[in-house]
Amino acid sequence: MTFTELQLCEQVQSNVRAAGYTQPTPIQEQAIPVVLAGRDIFGCAQTGTGKTAAFGLPILHRLHNEGPFRGGPRVLILAPTRELAVQIDESFRSYAKGLKVRSVVLLGGVSIRPQIDQIRRGVDIVIATPGRLLDVVEHRALNLSHVHTFVLDEADRMLDMGFLPSIRQVVKLIPAQRQTLFFSATLPREIRDLANSLLKDPVHVAVAPENTTTEMVDQRLYYVERDRKRALLAHLLEEDMDGSVLVFTRTKRGADRVTKDLMKVGLKVASIHGDKSQMARQKALQDFKSGRTRVLVATDIAARGIDIAQLPYVVNFDVPEAAETYVHRIGRTGRAGRSGIAVTLATPEDRNSLRDIEKLIRMRIPTVRDHPFEG
Ligand code: AMP
C-alpha cells in the first residue's frame, strides 16, 4: 500500500515524502482509513511502530479540509510524559508543514504564561500532559468545547502514573459527540474498562512489537490447576531456573499473594503494582536490577518501562486476557540478541486465550508434559 492510496491531501503526502517515508507502516495502513472515516479507534501499539503518524496524518488532513477556525482547539492529544508530548509535537510539525494548522504543547515544569499567550494567538491542536492541561483550563485560558477529535496516547502508562482522575476530568470538558483515538501498548483489564467508557463502537487495530519474540524466546506452557500454580512456580524457581525472573500476574492482589508465598519458601522477592508508592516501586526495581532480589512480581501496567538487558526468564503466572499483552510480556526476555525463556502457567479454562495468542504469534507454544504438578 502507498500513502497515495490512503487518500491523504497532497500537502500531507508531500510532507511524508520529505520525512523519507516511502510506505505506510502496518499501524498506519490499518488506522488511517478508519480515522478518515470518522470512527473511534482502540489501538494496541507501542511507540516506534509509526503510531504518531497513524493518527497525526488523518487528523491534519481533516483540519486542512475544514479550513481555518477561530473558536479554539479542535484536536486534543493527551500524553503521559513531557518527553512523549514533545515528540508528538515535533512529528506533527513536520507532517503539518505548509498547512495552516497551529499546535501548542502544554507541559508542566515550565512557566504557564507563554503557553497561555500561545493559546490566545489561536490554536488548532493542543498536545498536553493531563496535569498542565487542567491548570491551563483553571486559568480560564482554554475553551475545549469545540474539540472534535480526542487522542489518548500510551493510555496504560497514564493509568500507571495515576492520571485516571485527571483523564476523567478532561473528558467532562470536551464534547461527548467526538472522535476518540485510544492507544495503549498493553491491554490489561483497567485499560479495557477505560476504553469502553470512552469509545463508541471502536475499530480495533493492533500491531505486535517488532521483536515478535518467536525466534529469540524459548516458550513453554505448563497446564496446572489454579490452586497448584504457586507450588509449581516455587518448584520451577528452585529447580529449573537460574538467575533473575520477572513474574506477571493479572491483578494487584494476585501479585501480592504470589510474592507472599514465594517469600515463605525463602526466595528473595519483591513486587510492583499500581497500589505501591512510586518510591516503593523504584526501590523494588533497583533491587531487581542489581540482583539483590531475584524475583520481581509485577502487573502489566507496572512493568512498563522495565528494560533489563539480560533478563533470562519471564513467567506468565496468569495467561493474559489479550494476546498482545502476551507478546509484550515475553518481549521482556530475549532482548538485545540474547535468548530467553518464557514460561506460561495455564489452567484448562485458558484454552481460548491461548488459541488467540497462538494465532497472533503464528506458532504453537510447546507444552511441557509430565511435570510434578500436572492435573
Ligand atoms: P512513532 O511510533 O510514531 O514514535 O514513530 C517511530 C519512528 O518511525 C519515528 O521516527 C517516525 O519518524 C518513523 N516513521 C513513522 N512512520 C514511518 C513510515 N511510514 N516510514 C518510515 N518511518 C516512519
Boltz pocket constraint, residues with backbone or C-beta under 6 A from the ligand:
constraints:
  - pocket:
      binder: B
      contacts: [[A, 20], [A, 21], [A, 22], [A, 23], [A, 24], [A, 25], [A, 28], [A, 46], [A, 47], [A, 48], [A, 49], [A, 50], [A, 51], [A, 52], [A, 53]]
      max_distance: 6.0
